[in-house]
Amino acid sequence: MSGTIALVGNPNSGKTTVFNALTGSNQHVGNWPGVTVERKEGQVRYEGKLYTIVDLPGTYSLGAFSEDEVVAREFILTGNPDVVINVIDATNIERNLYLTTQLLEMGANVVVALNMVDEAEAQKIAVDEKALARRLGAQVIPTVANRRKGMDHLMRAVAETIDAPQNGVVRLSYGQPIDAKLAELEGFLLAGDLAYPPGWLAVKLLEGDEYARKIVRENGSLQASKEFDRVFRELAAHEDDLQLEIVDRRYKLVSEITRDAVQRPGVAIQ
């Protein structure tokens, strides 16, 4: 076996079509443990190496508000995929990129499958793939999954990314004093020796994420730290405002990336 690939994307992005194009009939379907969410897994051979592909549930974000979101996030964090293929609808890049930024904040090793590029071309939407790749720090591969176009290039990018990861963790600025508190919180999380990216975990704590809180509650050294408790309480007192600010900053980043990389008919480049 040469690696595990997680396949993630918005509903209607063509994610499952990519899965079928890569795996063919070499797949099986079951359920994720403890939930009724369908689990699809398959295999693909590329240049003599066998890869396992897990088709995660379609989701718009990686929060904890639905079983699909929880399943997708849990696998990316604890299933240790070597690469995450993020399938993006080329006709609706801005909406799809919100999920992409969350994947990168998690430190996932991402390859972007820019799917349905034929439909984007038909709508005269021009995508600068190099600019998009540069902003995301990840390879971006144009695909037309229902015609199996780009699948070989996609697997080549996966193999290259496993050998030499392209991206790091995206760090968003949430402005002062949030950034200062986040840095302080990250320091405690690093000391807690948790098996999760400390930057991502700190942001999720600010968002009031119950999964992140559970991780902290189960860590004895963090619970014993009065300084950690002080910082956490200070931030929690402003939880609603922090949640809104974090979402707003993420959407601003998505808008900036879209302006740099996408040109729609009748819209001037700024």
MIDOSE-1310 file (N, C-alpha, C; in nm, 2 decimals, decimal comma, always signed):
residues 270
msgt	+0,08/-0,12/+0,00/+0,00/+0,00/+0,00/+0,09/+0,12/+0,00; +0,05/+0,22/-0,08/+0,14/+0,34/-0,09/+0,08/+0,47/-0,04; -0,04/+0,46/+0,03/-0,09/+0,58/+0,08/-0,24/+0,58/+0,09; -0,29/+0,67/+0,18/-0,44/+0,68/+0,19/-0,48/+0,82/+0,15
ialv	-0,58/+0,83/+0,07/-0,63/+0,96/+0,02/-0,77/+0,99/+0,07; -0,79/+1,10/+0,13/-0,92/+1,14/+0,17/-0,98/+1,23/+0,06; -1,10/+1,21/+0,02/-1,17/+1,29/-0,08/-1,28/+1,37/-0,02; -1,26/+1,50/-0,03/-1,36/+1,59/+0,04/-1,40/+1,71/-0,05
gnpn	-1,52/+1,75/-0,03/-1,57/+1,86/-0,11/-1,72/+1,90/-0,08; -1,76/+2,01/-0,13/-1,90/+2,05/-0,12/-1,99/+1,95/-0,19; -2,12/+1,94/-0,14/-2,22/+1,87/-0,22/-2,23/+1,93/-0,36; -2,24/+1,84/-0,46/-2,26/+1,88/-0,60/-2,13/+1,94/-0,66
sgkt	-2,02/+1,91/-0,60/-1,89/+1,96/-0,66/-1,83/+1,85/-0,75; -1,90/+1,74/-0,76/-1,85/+1,63/-0,85/-1,75/+1,54/-0,77; -1,75/+1,55/-0,64/-1,66/+1,47/-0,56/-1,68/+1,32/-0,58; -1,80/+1,27/-0,58/-1,82/+1,13/-0,59/-1,79/+1,08/-0,74
tvfn	-1,81/+1,17/-0,83/-1,78/+1,14/-0,97/-1,63/+1,12/-0,98; -1,55/+1,21/-0,91/-1,40/+1,19/-0,91/-1,37/+1,06/-0,85; -1,43/+1,02/-0,74/-1,41/+0,89/-0,67/-1,44/+0,78/-0,77; -1,55/+0,78/-0,84/-1,58/+0,67/-0,93/-1,48/+0,67/-1,05
altg	-1,44/+0,79/-1,10/-1,34/+0,79/-1,21/-1,21/+0,73/-1,17; -1,17/+0,75/-1,04/-1,04/+0,70/-1,00/-1,04/+0,55/-0,96; -1,15/+0,51/-0,90/-1,16/+0,37/-0,85/-1,23/+0,27/-0,94; -1,32/+0,32/-1,03/-1,39/+0,23/-1,11/-1,48/+0,14/-1,03
snqh	-1,48/+0,01/-1,05/-1,56/-0,08/-0,98/-1,49/-0,13/-0,85; -1,36/-0,09/-0,83/-1,28/-0,14/-0,72/-1,31/-0,06/-0,59; -1,44/-0,07/-0,54/-1,48/+0,00/-0,43/-1,58/-0,08/-0,35; -1,60/-0,04/-0,22/-1,71/-0,10/-0,14/-1,77/+0,01/-0,05
vgnw	-1,89/-0,02/-0,01/-1,97/+0,07/+0,07/-2,01/+0,01/+0,20; -2,00/+0,09/+0,31/-2,04/+0,05/+0,44/-2,10/+0,17/+0,51; -2,08/+0,17/+0,64/-2,12/+0,29/+0,73/-2,01/+0,32/+0,82; -2,00/+0,45/+0,86/-1,91/+0,49/+0,96/-1,95/+0,44/+1,09
pgvt	-1,86/+0,40/+1,18/-1,90/+0,34/+1,31/-1,98/+0,44/+1,39; -2,09/+0,39/+1,44/-2,18/+0,47/+1,54/-2,27/+0,57/+1,47; -2,27/+0,58/+1,34/-2,36/+0,67/+1,27/-2,42/+0,61/+1,15; -2,52/+0,67/+1,09/-2,58/+0,61/+0,97/-2,52/+0,67/+0,84
verk	-2,41/+0,75/+0,85/-2,35/+0,81/+0,73/-2,28/+0,70/+0,65; -2,30/+0,70/+0,52/-2,24/+0,60/+0,43/-2,09/+0,62/+0,42; -2,01/+0,51/+0,42/-1,87/+0,52/+0,40/-1,84/+0,45/+0,27; -1,77/+0,52/+0,18/-1,73/+0,46/+0,05/-1,58/+0,46/+0,05
egqv	-1,53/+0,35/+0,01/-1,38/+0,33/+0,01/-1,34/+0,25/-0,12; -1,24/+0,29/-0,18/-1,20/+0,22/-0,30/-1,04/+0,22/-0,32; -1,00/+0,16/-0,42/-0,85/+0,16/-0,44/-0,82/+0,20/-0,59; -0,70/+0,26/-0,61/-0,66/+0,30/-0,74/-0,51/+0,26/-0,75
ryeg	-0,47/+0,21/-0,86/-0,33/+0,18/-0,88/-0,27/+0,29/-0,98; -0,16/+0,34/-0,93/-0,09/+0,45/-1,01/+0,06/+0,42/-1,01; +0,11/+0,41/-1,13/+0,26/+0,38/-1,15/+0,31/+0,27/-1,06; +0,23/+0,16/-1,05/+0,27/+0,04/-0,98/+0,24/+0,05/-0,83
klyt	+0,18/+0,16/-0,78/+0,16/+0,17/-0,64/+0,01/+0,17/-0,62; -0,04/+0,11/-0,51/-0,18/+0,10/-0,47/-0,22/+0,20/-0,37; -0,32/+0,28/-0,39/-0,37/+0,38/-0,30/-0,51/+0,35/-0,26; -0,54/+0,37/-0,13/-0,68/+0,36/-0,08/-0,74/+0,50/-0,08
ivdl	-0,86/+0,51/-0,13/-0,93/+0,64/-0,14/-1,06/+0,63/-0,06; -1,07/+0,72/+0,04/-1,19/+0,73/+0,12/-1,28/+0,85/+0,08; -1,40/+0,82/+0,03/-1,49/+0,93/-0,01/-1,57/+0,98/+0,11; -1,52/+1,10/+0,16/-1,59/+1,15/+0,28/-1,72/+1,22/+0,24
pgty	-1,81/+1,23/+0,34/-1,94/+1,29/+0,31/-1,93/+1,44/+0,25; -2,01/+1,47/+0,16/-2,01/+1,61/+0,11/-2,05/+1,71/+0,22; -1,97/+1,82/+0,23/-1,99/+1,91/+0,34/-1,95/+2,05/+0,29; -2,01/+2,16/+0,35/-1,97/+2,29/+0,32/-1,87/+2,34/+0,41
slga	-1,85/+2,28/+0,53/-1,76/+2,33/+0,63/-1,72/+2,21/+0,72; -1,62/+2,23/+0,81/-1,57/+2,13/+0,90/-1,61/+2,17/+1,04; -1,73/+2,21/+1,06/-1,78/+2,24/+1,20/-1,82/+2,11/+1,26; -1,91/+2,12/+1,36/-1,96/+2,00/+1,43/-2,11/+2,01/+1,44
fsed	-2,17/+2,05/+1,33/-2,32/+2,08/+1,34/-2,40/+1,97/+1,27; -2,33/+1,87/+1,20/-2,40/+1,76/+1,14/-2,31/+1,64/+1,15; -2,37/+1,52/+1,13/-2,30/+1,40/+1,13/-2,20/+1,40/+1,02; -2,23/+1,45/+0,90/-2,14/+1,45/+0,79/-2,02/+1,53/+0,82
evva	-2,04/+1,65/+0,88/-1,92/+1,74/+0,91/-1,83/+1,67/+1,02; -1,89/+1,60/+1,12/-1,81/+1,54/+1,22/-1,73/+1,42/+1,16; -1,80/+1,34/+1,08/-1,73/+1,23/+1,01/-1,61/+1,27/+0,93; -1,63/+1,38/+0,85/-1,53/+1,43/+0,76/-1,41/+1,48/+0,84
refi	-1,44/+1,56/+0,94/-1,34/+1,62/+1,02/-1,26/+1,52/+1,11; -1,33/+1,42/+1,16/-1,27/+1,32/+1,24/-1,17/+1,24/+1,16; -1,21/+1,20/+1,04/-1,12/+1,12/+0,96/-0,99/+1,20/+0,92; -1,01/+1,33/+0,88/-0,90/+1,41/+0,84/-0,80/+1,43/+0,96
ltgn	-0,86/+1,44/+1,08/-0,77/+1,47/+1,20/-0,71/+1,34/+1,26; -0,79/+1,23/+1,26/-0,74/+1,11/+1,33/-0,72/+0,99/+1,23; -0,77/+1,00/+1,11/-0,75/+0,89/+1,01/-0,62/+0,89/+0,95; -0,54/+1,00/+0,97/-0,41/+1,01/+0,91/-0,40/+0,99/+0,76
pdvv	-0,48/+1,06/+0,68/-0,47/+1,05/+0,54/-0,34/+1,11/+0,49; -0,27/+1,05/+0,39/-0,15/+1,11/+0,35/-0,17/+1,24/+0,26; -0,29/+1,24/+0,19/-0,32/+1,35/+0,11/-0,48/+1,37/+0,12; -0,52/+1,49/+0,12/-0,66/+1,52/+0,11/-0,68/+1,59/-0,03
invi	-0,76/+1,52/-0,12/-0,80/+1,58/-0,24/-0,93/+1,66/-0,22; -0,92/+1,79/-0,23/-1,03/+1,88/-0,22/-1,09/+1,91/-0,35; -1,21/+1,85/-0,38/-1,27/+1,87/-0,51/-1,35/+2,01/-0,50; -1,32/+2,10/-0,60/-1,38/+2,23/-0,60/-1,46/+2,24/-0,73
datn	-1,58/+2,29/-0,73/-1,66/+2,32/-0,85/-1,60/+2,45/-0,91; -1,55/+2,44/-1,03/-1,48/+2,55/-1,10/-1,58/+2,66/-1,13; -1,71/+2,63/-1,13/-1,81/+2,74/-1,16/-1,85/+2,81/-1,04; -1,81/+2,77/-0,92/-1,85/+2,83/-0,80/-1,74/+2,83/-0,70
iern	-1,62/+2,88/-0,74/-1,50/+2,86/-0,66/-1,51/+2,93/-0,52; -1,57/+3,05/-0,52/-1,57/+3,13/-0,39/-1,65/+3,05/-0,29; -1,76/+2,99/-0,32/-1,84/+2,92/-0,22/-1,76/+2,80/-0,17; -1,69/+2,73/-0,26/-1,61/+2,61/-0,23/-1,49/+2,63/-0,15
lylt	-1,43/+2,75/-0,16/-1,30/+2,78/-0,09/-1,31/+2,79/+0,06; -1,43/+2,82/+0,11/-1,45/+2,83/+0,25/-1,40/+2,69/+0,32; -1,44/+2,58/+0,26/-1,40/+2,45/+0,31/-1,25/+2,44/+0,29; -1,20/+2,48/+0,18/-1,05/+2,47/+0,15/-0,97/+2,54/+0,26
tqll	-1,01/+2,66/+0,30/-0,93/+2,73/+0,40/-0,94/+2,66/+0,53; -1,05/+2,59/+0,56/-1,05/+2,52/+0,69/-0,96/+2,40/+0,68; -0,95/+2,33/+0,57/-0,86/+2,22/+0,55/-0,72/+2,26/+0,57; -0,68/+2,38/+0,51/-0,54/+2,43/+0,52/-0,51/+2,47/+0,66
emga	-0,61/+2,53/+0,73/-0,59/+2,57/+0,87/-0,56/+2,45/+0,96; -0,62/+2,33/+0,92/-0,60/+2,21/+1,00/-0,46/+2,15/+0,97; -0,39/+2,20/+0,87/-0,26/+2,15/+0,83/-0,27/+2,03/+0,74; -0,39/+2,01/+0,68/-0,40/+1,89/+0,59/-0,31/+1,91/+0,47
nvvv	-0,27/+1,80/+0,41/-0,18/+1,79/+0,30/-0,27/+1,79/+0,17; -0,30/+1,91/+0,12/-0,41/+1,92/+0,02/-0,36/+1,92/-0,12; -0,44/+1,86/-0,21/-0,43/+1,87/-0,35/-0,57/+1,91/-0,40; -0,58/+2,02/-0,48/-0,71/+2,06/-0,53/-0,74/+2,01/-0,66
alnm	-0,86/+1,94/-0,67/-0,91/+1,90/-0,80/-1,01/+2,00/-0,85; -0,97/+2,09/-0,94/-1,06/+2,19/-0,99/-1,15/+2,13/-1,09; -1,27/+2,09/-1,05/-1,35/+2,00/-1,13/-1,45/+2,09/-1,21; -1,50/+2,03/-1,31/-1,60/+2,09/-1,40/-1,55/+2,21/-1,47
vdea	-1,42/+2,21/-1,51/-1,36/+2,32/-1,58/-1,43/+2,34/-1,72; -1,48/+2,24/-1,78/-1,55/+2,25/-1,90/-1,68/+2,34/-1,89; -1,75/+2,32/-1,78/-1,87/+2,41/-1,75/-1,82/+2,55/-1,72; -1,71/+2,57/-1,65/-1,66/+2,70/-1,63/-1,63/+2,77/-1,76
eaqk	-1,56/+2,70/-1,85/-1,53/+2,76/-1,98/-1,65/+2,80/-2,05; -1,75/+2,71/-2,05/-1,88/+2,74/-2,12/-1,94/+2,87/-2,07; -1,92/+2,89/-1,94/-1,98/+3,01/-1,88/-1,88/+3,13/-1,88; -1,77/+3,11/-1,96/-1,67/+3,22/-1,98/-1,61/+3,26/-1,84
iavd	-1,59/+3,17/-1,75/-1,52/+3,19/-1,63/-1,38/+3,15/-1,64; -1,29/+3,25/-1,63/-1,15/+3,22/-1,64/-1,08/+3,20/-1,51; -1,02/+3,09/-1,49/-0,95/+3,06/-1,36/-0,80/+3,05/-1,38; -0,73/+3,13/-1,31/-0,58/+3,13/-1,31/-0,54/+3,03/-1,21
ekal	-0,51/+2,91/-1,27/-0,48/+2,80/-1,18/-0,35/+2,82/-1,10; -0,25/+2,88/-1,17/-0,12/+2,91/-1,10/-0,14/+3,01/-0,98; -0,22/+3,11/-1,01/-0,25/+3,21/-0,90/-0,32/+3,14/-0,78; -0,42/+3,05/-0,81/-0,49/+2,98/-0,71/-0,40/+2,89/-0,63
arrl	-0,31/+2,82/-0,70/-0,22/+2,73/-0,64/-0,12/+2,81/-0,55; -0,08/+2,92/-0,60/+0,01/+3,01/-0,52/-0,05/+3,06/-0,39; -0,17/+3,10/-0,40/-0,24/+3,15/-0,28/-0,27/+3,04/-0,18; -0,30/+2,92/-0,23/-0,34/+2,81/-0,14/-0,21/+2,73/-0,09
gaqv	-0,10/+2,74/-0,16/+0,01/+2,66/-0,13/-0,01/+2,51/-0,16; -0,09/+2,48/-0,26/-0,12/+2,35/-0,30/-0,13/+2,33/-0,45; -0,10/+2,21/-0,50/-0,12/+2,19/-0,64/-0,27/+2,20/-0,68; -0,30/+2,26/-0,79/-0,44/+2,27/-0,84/-0,44/+2,20/-0,98
iptv	-0,52/+2,10/-0,99/-0,53/+2,02/-1,11/-0,67/+2,03/-1,17; -0,68/+2,09/-1,30/-0,81/+2,10/-1,36/-0,86/+1,96/-1,40; -0,99/+1,93/-1,38/-1,04/+1,80/-1,41/-1,18/+1,81/-1,47; -1,22/+1,71/-1,54/-1,36/+1,69/-1,59/-1,39/+1,55/-1,55
anrr	-1,44/+1,52/-1,43/-1,44/+1,39/-1,38/-1,54/+1,30/-1,46; -1,65/+1,36/-1,51/-1,75/+1,27/-1,58/-1,70/+1,22/-1,71; -1,58/+1,28/-1,76/-1,52/+1,23/-1,88/-1,38/+1,17/-1,85; -1,35/+1,16/-1,72/-1,22/+1,11/-1,67/-1,10/+1,19/-1,71
kgmd	-1,12/+1,32/-1,75/-1,02/+1,41/-1,79/-0,94/+1,46/-1,66; -0,81/+1,45/-1,67/-0,73/+1,51/-1,56/-0,70/+1,41/-1,45; -0,75/+1,29/-1,46/-0,74/+1,19/-1,35/-0,59/+1,15/-1,33; -0,52/+1,13/-1,44/-0,38/+1,09/-1,44/-0,30/+1,20/-1,38
hlmr	-0,32/+1,32/-1,42/-0,25/+1,44/-1,36/-0,28/+1,45/-1,21; -0,41/+1,43/-1,17/-0,45/+1,43/-1,03/-0,37/+1,33/-0,95; -0,36/+1,21/-1,00/-0,28/+1,11/-0,92/-0,13/+1,14/-0,92; -0,08/+1,20/-1,02/+0,06/+1,24/-1,02/+0,08/+1,34/-0,92
avae	-0,01/+1,44/-0,90/+0,00/+1,54/-0,80/-0,01/+1,48/-0,66; -0,09/+1,38/-0,65/-0,11/+1,31/-0,52/+0,03/+1,24/-0,48; +0,08/+1,17/-0,58/+0,21/+1,10/-0,55/+0,32/+1,20/-0,52; +0,33/+1,31/-0,59/+0,43/+1,41/-0,57/+0,41/+1,48/-0,43
tida	+0,29/+1,50/-0,39/+0,26/+1,57/-0,26/+0,29/+1,47/-0,15; +0,27/+1,34/-0,16/+0,31/+1,25/-0,06/+0,46/+1,25/-0,04; +0,53/+1,25/-0,15/+0,68/+1,25/-0,15/+0,73/+1,38/-0,10; +0,67/+1,50/-0,14/+0,72/+1,63/-0,10/+0,60/+1,72/-0,07
pqng	+0,55/+1,72/+0,05/+0,43/+1,81/+0,08/+0,45/+1,95/+0,03; +0,34/+2,00/-0,03/+0,35/+2,14/-0,09/+0,31/+2,25/+0,00; +0,22/+2,22/+0,10/+0,16/+2,33/+0,17/+0,19/+2,32/+0,32; +0,18/+2,43/+0,39/+0,18/+2,43/+0,54/+0,04/+2,47/+0,59
vvrl	+0,04/+2,51/+0,72/-0,08/+2,55/+0,78/-0,11/+2,70/+0,74; -0,23/+2,73/+0,69/-0,26/+2,86/+0,66/-0,29/+2,94/+0,79; -0,23/+3,05/+0,81/-0,25/+3,13/+0,93/-0,33/+3,25/+0,90; -0,45/+3,27/+0,95/-0,53/+3,38/+0,93/-0,50/+3,48/+1,04
sygq	-0,51/+3,61/+1,01/-0,50/+3,71/+1,12/-0,65/+3,75/+1,15; -0,68/+3,74/+1,28/-0,81/+3,78/+1,33/-0,81/+3,91/+1,39; -0,70/+3,98/+1,38/-0,69/+4,12/+1,44/-0,66/+4,11/+1,59; -0,61/+4,22/+1,64/-0,58/+4,24/+1,78/-0,71/+4,27/+1,86
pida	-0,73/+4,22/+1,98/-0,64/+4,14/+2,06/-0,65/+3,99/+2,04; -0,73/+3,95/+1,94/-0,76/+3,81/+1,93/-0,63/+3,73/+1,89; -0,55/+3,78/+1,80/-0,43/+3,71/+1,76/-0,33/+3,69/+1,88; -0,32/+3,79/+1,97/-0,24/+3,78/+2,08/-0,29/+3,67/+2,18
klae	-0,42/+3,67/+2,20/-0,47/+3,57/+2,29/-0,46/+3,43/+2,22; -0,48/+3,42/+2,09/-0,46/+3,29/+2,02/-0,32/+3,24/+2,04; -0,22/+3,33/+2,03/-0,08/+3,29/+2,04/-0,06/+3,24/+2,18; -0,11/+3,31/+2,28/-0,10/+3,26/+2,42/-0,17/+3,13/+2,44
legf	-0,28/+3,11/+2,38/-0,35/+2,98/+2,39/-0,28/+2,87/+2,33; -0,22/+2,90/+2,21/-0,14/+2,80/+2,14/-0,02/+2,75/+2,22; +0,04/+2,84/+2,29/+0,15/+2,81/+2,38/+0,11/+2,70/+2,48; +0,00/+2,72/+2,54/-0,05/+2,62/+2,64/-0,08/+2,49/+2,57
llag	-0,14/+2,49/+2,45/-0,18/+2,37/+2,38/-0,06/+2,29/+2,33; +0,05/+2,36/+2,29/+0,18/+2,30/+2,26/+0,23/+2,22/+2,38; +0,23/+2,29/+2,50/+0,28/+2,23/+2,62/+0,19/+2,11/+2,66; +0,07/+2,11/+2,62/-0,02/+2,00/+2,65/+0,01/+1,87/+2,57
dlay	+0,10/+1,88/+2,47/+0,14/+1,77/+2,39/+0,02/+1,70/+2,33; -0,07/+1,77/+2,26/-0,19/+1,72/+2,20/-0,16/+1,67/+2,06; -0,23/+1,57/+2,01/-0,21/+1,52/+1,88/-0,30/+1,59/+1,77; -0,31/+1,72/+1,79/-0,39/+1,81/+1,70/-0,31/+1,93/+1,67
ppgw	-0,33/+1,99/+1,55/-0,26/+2,12/+1,52/-0,30/+2,23/+1,63; -0,21/+2,28/+1,70/-0,24/+2,38/+1,81/-0,31/+2,50/+1,76; -0,27/+2,55/+1,64/-0,34/+2,67/+1,58/-0,48/+2,65/+1,55; -0,51/+2,53/+1,49/-0,64/+2,50/+1,45/-0,73/+2,48/+1,58
lavk	-0,67/+2,41/+1,68/-0,74/+2,38/+1,80/-0,78/+2,51/+1,87; -0,68/+2,60/+1,87/-0,71/+2,73/+1,94/-0,82/+2,80/+1,88; -0,83/+2,81/+1,75/-0,94/+2,88/+1,68/-1,07/+2,81/+1,71; -1,07/+2,67/+1,71/-1,19/+2,60/+1,73/-1,24/+2,63/+1,87
lleg	-1,15/+2,64/+1,97/-1,19/+2,67/+2,10/-1,26/+2,81/+2,11; -1,21/+2,90/+2,03/-1,27/+3,04/+2,03/-1,41/+3,03/+1,96; -1,42/+2,94/+1,87/-1,55/+2,92/+1,80/-1,66/+2,85/+1,89; -1,61/+2,81/+2,01/-1,71/+2,74/+2,10/-1,73/+2,59/+2,05
deya	-1,64/+2,54/+1,98/-1,65/+2,40/+1,93/-1,65/+2,30/+2,04; -1,75/+2,22/+2,05/-1,76/+2,12/+2,16/-1,65/+2,01/+2,15; -1,62/+1,97/+2,03/-1,52/+1,87/+2,01/-1,39/+1,92/+2,06; -1,35/+2,04/+2,03/-1,22/+2,10/+2,07/-1,22/+2,11/+2,23
rkiv	-1,34/+2,15/+2,28/-1,34/+2,16/+2,43/-1,33/+2,02/+2,50; -1,38/+1,92/+2,43/-1,37/+1,78/+2,49/-1,22/+1,74/+2,49; -1,15/+1,77/+2,38/-1,01/+1,74/+2,37/-0,93/+1,80/+2,49; -0,96/+1,93/+2,52/-0,90/+2,00/+2,63/-0,94/+1,94/+2,76
reng	-1,07/+1,91/+2,78/-1,11/+1,86/+2,91/-1,04/+1,73/+2,94; -1,01/+1,65/+2,84/-0,95/+1,52/+2,86/-0,80/+1,52/+2,88; -0,74/+1,64/+2,87/-0,60/+1,66/+2,88/-0,57/+1,71/+3,03; -0,51/+1,62/+3,11/-0,49/+1,65/+3,25/-0,40/+1,77/+3,27
slqa	-0,29/+1,79/+3,19/-0,20/+1,90/+3,22/-0,26/+2,03/+3,19; -0,35/+2,04/+3,09/-0,42/+2,16/+3,06/-0,52/+2,20/+3,17; -0,59/+2,10/+3,21/-0,69/+2,12/+3,31/-0,63/+2,17/+3,45; -0,50/+2,13/+3,47/-0,43/+2,16/+3,59/-0,37/+2,30/+3,58
skef	-0,37/+2,36/+3,46/-0,30/+2,49/+3,44/-0,40/+2,61/+3,47; -0,37/+2,68/+3,58/-0,45/+2,80/+3,61/-0,44/+2,91/+3,50; -0,32/+2,92/+3,45/-0,30/+3,03/+3,34/-0,38/+3,00/+3,22; -0,38/+2,87/+3,18/-0,46/+2,83/+3,06/-0,61/+2,86/+3,09
drvf	-0,65/+2,83/+3,21/-0,79/+2,85/+3,25/-0,83/+3,00/+3,24; -0,73/+3,08/+3,29/-0,76/+3,23/+3,28/-0,77/+3,28/+3,14; -0,68/+3,24/+3,05/-0,69/+3,28/+2,91/-0,82/+3,23/+2,85; -0,85/+3,11/+2,87/-0,97/+3,05/+2,81/-1,09/+3,12/+2,86
rela	-1,10/+3,15/+2,98/-1,22/+3,22/+3,04/-1,24/+3,36/+2,98; -1,12/+3,43/+2,96/-1,13/+3,56/+2,91/-1,18/+3,56/+2,76; -1,14/+3,46/+2,69/-1,19/+3,45/+2,55/-1,33/+3,40/+2,54; -1,37/+3,30/+2,63/-1,50/+3,25/+2,63/-1,61/+3,35/+2,66
ahed	-1,57/+3,46/+2,74/-1,66/+3,56/+2,77/-1,71/+3,64/+2,65; -1,63/+3,63/+2,55/-1,66/+3,71/+2,42/-1,69/+3,61/+2,31; -1,74/+3,49/+2,34/-1,75/+3,38/+2,24/-1,83/+3,42/+2,12; -1,94/+3,48/+2,14/-2,03/+3,52/+2,03/-1,96/+3,61/+1,93
dlql	-1,90/+3,72/+1,98/-1,83/+3,81/+1,90/-1,71/+3,75/+1,83; -1,64/+3,66/+1,90/-1,53/+3,59/+1,84/-1,57/+3,50/+1,72; -1,68/+3,43/+1,74/-1,73/+3,34/+1,63/-1,76/+3,42/+1,51; -1,82/+3,54/+1,52/-1,86/+3,62/+1,41/-1,73/+3,67/+1,34
eivd	-1,64/+3,72/+1,42/-1,51/+3,77/+1,37/-1,43/+3,67/+1,29; -1,43/+3,55/+1,34/-1,35/+3,44/+1,28/-1,41/+3,41/+1,14; -1,55/+3,39/+1,14/-1,61/+3,36/+1,01/-1,59/+3,47/+0,91; -1,61/+3,60/+0,96/-1,59/+3,71/+0,87/-1,45/+3,72/+0,81
rryk	-1,35/+3,70/+0,89/-1,21/+3,70/+0,84/-1,19/+3,59/+0,74; -1,24/+3,47/+0,76/-1,23/+3,36/+0,67/-1,29/+3,39/+0,54; -1,41/+3,45/+0,54/-1,48/+3,49/+0,41/-1,40/+3,60/+0,34; -1,34/+3,69/+0,41/-1,26/+3,79/+0,35/-1,14/+3,73/+0,28
lvse	-1,07/+3,63/+0,34/-0,96/+3,56/+0,27/-1,01/+3,50/+0,14; -1,12/+3,43/+0,15/-1,18/+3,36/+0,04/-1,21/+3,46/-0,08; -1,26/+3,58/-0,04/-1,29/+3,68/-0,14/-1,16/+3,73/-0,21; -1,06/+3,75/-0,13/-0,93/+3,79/-0,18/-0,87/+3,69/-0,28
itrd	-0,87/+3,56/-0,24/-0,82/+3,46/-0,33/-0,90/+3,45/-0,46; -1,03/+3,46/-0,45/-1,12/+3,46/-0,57/-1,09/+3,58/-0,66; -1,07/+3,69/-0,60/-1,04/+3,81/-0,69/-0,90/+3,79/-0,76; -0,81/+3,73/-0,69/-0,68/+3,71/-0,76/-0,68/+3,60/-0,87
avqr	-0,77/+3,50/-0,85/-0,76/+3,38/-0,94/-0,87/+3,36/-1,04; -0,98/+3,44/-1,02/-1,10/+3,41/-1,10/-1,15/+3,53/-1,17; -1,18/+3,52/-1,30/-1,23/+3,63/-1,38/-1,37/+3,59/-1,44; -1,47/+3,65/-1,40/-1,61/+3,62/-1,46/-1,64/+3,72/-1,57
pgva	-1,72/+3,68/-1,66/-1,75/+3,78/-1,77/-1,82/+3,90/-1,72; -1,77/+4,02/-1,77/-1,83/+4,14/-1,73/-1,79/+4,20/-1,59; -1,69/+4,13/-1,53/-1,64/+4,17/-1,40/-1,49/+4,21/-1,42; -1,46/+4,33/-1,40/-1,32/+4,38/-1,42/-1,23/+4,33/-1,31
iq	-1,10/+4,30/-1,35/-1,00/+4,26/-1,25/-0,96/+4,39/-1,17; -0,96/+4,38/-1,04/-0,93/+4,49/-0,95/-0,78/+4,48/-0,91
